[in-house]
């Protein structure tokens, strides 16, 4: 790789131990992917924040970096942690886990990372613009940033995102390059789509097709009439989970679609395809529902206002987690939505979510509107998962 004099000096350890480590990670990555040079990034989002995933080795690495002079060079935010940083006791988190999780947050904070733990950083002040090079790690956020915002990022791992944050650069390869952003498959949607759970189902259908192809694809999706921010974030989470997709184009909706409309036969997606995947997550009577959650990806203020409207004056009968960022929760506090929600018995699980919190064994059956949460409910926590519309999820919590 061609490194500038400044980058060579960082690699030689002339700034700090942590900068040298960061440069080693970036140069190794650039070498693997044949990058010719490093490019500046203006925004970073780091994953691997939950102590449940990091473990002791991960915490030690972060501590070593913080003690070794690590300091962020660009705006850097965090993915969800394993607990609500302030109200972890309400979520039944053990003091031992909380102690370790707080040490992780503390290490990031010492490095200058903004410890807003959210997978929707674009709703909390980390909002890159079209064409901006960034280094984000959370798969749903990467897909949203590339596709909906038109920013440019590969899907970073936790260490490579941290390395980009500490140096302000990343190797130029993958989705930073124009040539890799062109559509390689086309899907035509022959059914009406609305609501987050149906967009999640569409992400499953397309994601699985891509996964089966054994190749990395950039799908072009046509014939969707409209999609809200909430529907797009649900779709991004799902297609990234089921297809490993980091970039798609949606005709008339995403900013690069007009540039990359492909001349290839479309693959039709029917209502039957959508129903088939929804049928995988339907209710049966084998286990009663004992856990309800909304907020994968983290809820927008519009979604929280809807929950408040549906819960006003009512009482929930099951554990109901509302997962969002602390910033969005603060707006909900100011609007009085939080009081209505908490009076119903539902709880805010801020900074975390039903996937990254250490809750294996606590519940048996999860109800949610999120295809991604359903996937991980089964594979990570061994819960049965049921997917339904946003409104029906709230009704289930009240039933
Ligand atoms: Fe976010 Fe957790 Fe879902 S990190 S995308 S809420 S699995």
Boltz pocket constraint, residues with backbone or C-beta under 6 A from the ligand:
constraints:
  - pocket:
      binder: B
      contacts: [[A, 79], [A, 80], [A, 119], [A, 140], [A, 237], [A, 295], [A, 296], [A, 297], [A, 298], [A, 323], [A, 352], [A, 353], [A, 354], [A, 355], [A, 356], [A, 372], [A, 373], [A, 376]]
      max_distance: 6.0
